[in-house]
Amino acid sequence: MPVKFEVNGKSVEVEVEPRLTLADCLRHYLRLTGTHVGCEHGVCGACTVLIDGAAVRSCLTLAVQAEGAKVTTVEGLSLEEGLTPLQASFRKHHALQCGFCTPGMITTAHALLSEEPDCDADRVREVLSGNICRCTGYISIVEAVLDARSSYKKTMP
Amino acid sequence: MKLPPFEYACPTSVSEAVALLASHEGEAQPLAGGQSLVPMMAFRVASPSLVVDLRKLAELRQIKISDEGVTLGAMVRWREILDDARLRTVQPLLVAAVEHVAHYQIRNRGTVGGSIAHADPAAEMPGIVLTCDAKIAVTGKAGARVIDAANFFEGPLMTALKPDEIITEIRLPAWPAKRRFGFQEFARRRGDFALAAALLFYDDDGGKVRNAHVGAIGVADTPVRLPAVEQVLNGSAIDEATIAKAEAAASASVDPHDDIHASGAYRKALVGVMVERALRAAAA
C-alpha cells in the first residue's frame, strides 16, 4: 500500500507491504542507511529515529504508521560538511568505537537535549539505558552528551 | 526477524475497528503503540491475519480528571502521562509506576490500553489497575461493557477481552489528597521488566493504616494483590514490627517460577524487600 511522509524535510511516497518496518523502509526503500538495525525487536536502540520530534524505535514502528508524520533520521541531524556540536562532542570524548550504535545514540541524545538541555548525568544515563553499546562502556557517551548540552541551550528560544 | 505478512486497516471509529476485528474471527489483532505486538510478530509468537491500527481513534487519546477519579483513554501514551503535571497530584502512584515503564523511546509510543491488553505479568500498568481497583471499559461486537480489574487478568498474556473487543478507557478511582503510597521495582537494568515490584497505598487514620491496597508484579502468572499484607497493615501503625510482618507476609503470599532472569526463591525474597521499601517510602 502507498505511504506518504516526510523524511529529513523532504516529502516521500513509497509503496510498501504493511509488514515492512519503518527501519527497513528507510534503509531499503529510501537508501537512508544511517539508521542501523540491530536486534529487530526493540531492545538495542540502534534504529532510533525521531517521529514528529519524539525518539522512537523504527523497528517497532510499521512504515504505514508513519503516514503523514515528520521523520528525522541521523542523516537529518548531520551537516553537509563538518560535524554538528553533538557529533563533535562524540568525537572529542571518544564516544564511539565500532560505530554501530552511534546513529541511535545521536538521535536519542538529540531528542533529549532538544527537550531538556539542562538534564543531569542521571537523566542522560536513564534515557540512554534504552540504547546498547558493546564497545565503549557508556562513560564516554554520557560525557559527550553532557558536554553537548551548551550547544542546545543556545538554540532555545 | 522480519514480520510475517498481514493485512492492515486503519479505521477512524471504534465501531469500525470492532467490526474489522469481528470479521476476522479471532485472527485479527488491534495495534495500539506496537511496542509489544510488533516484537511478538517478529518472534512469530503472534501472526495475525489482520492488524487493526487504532492510531486514528482520537477519542481514545484523552486524559480526563474529575471528582470520580482519572480516566485514561486506551491510546494514551506513557509519555503523555509523565508530561501531564496534574496527574502527579491526582494519581501519583500511576506516575511513579509509569516512570519505570520500559525505555525512553518505548515510552514515546507505548500505550496504557496496549499494556493492559497485552497483560505481561511483570508489566507496571496491569499492576496499577489491579491495585487501584480500576475499571476497564471495553467495546465489542455485542456492545460496551465494563470489567473490574480484579476479573480482567486470566494468565500470562491472557485477559477477559474477547477477540472482537478493544479497551476504550481505564477508570482509576479518586485519590484522596493525603493518601500515602509507595512504588518499588527491581530490574537488572532500569527500564527492563521487573524481577519484582510492589505497589501500595493506604489512608492514614490517626497514625493507623486504613484501606490498605497492596499489589505485586513479576511474581506470578498475572499481577497479584497481596491480601495477607493488606490484613497486616489495616489497623496497624507503620513501625518496624509492622514492616517486618508485612515483608514476611508478602514473601509467603507468592510462589514465583524460576526463569532465566531469576530463581523463584529469589523473586519470593525480593517481593518482600520491595514491599518493605515501598512501605518505608509511603510512611516517610
Interface residues (C-beta under 8 A of the other chain):
Chain A: M1 E17 P18 R19 L20 T21 D24 E40 H41 G42 G45 T48 I51 A54 A55 V56 R57 C59 L60 T61 L62 V64 Q65 E67 T108 A111 L112 E126 V127 S129 G130
Chain B: M1 K2 L3 P4 P5 F6 E7 Y8 C10 L31 G34 Q35 V38 P39 M41 A42 F43 V51 D53 R55 R79 A102 H103 Y104 Q105 I106 N108 R109 R189 R190 G191
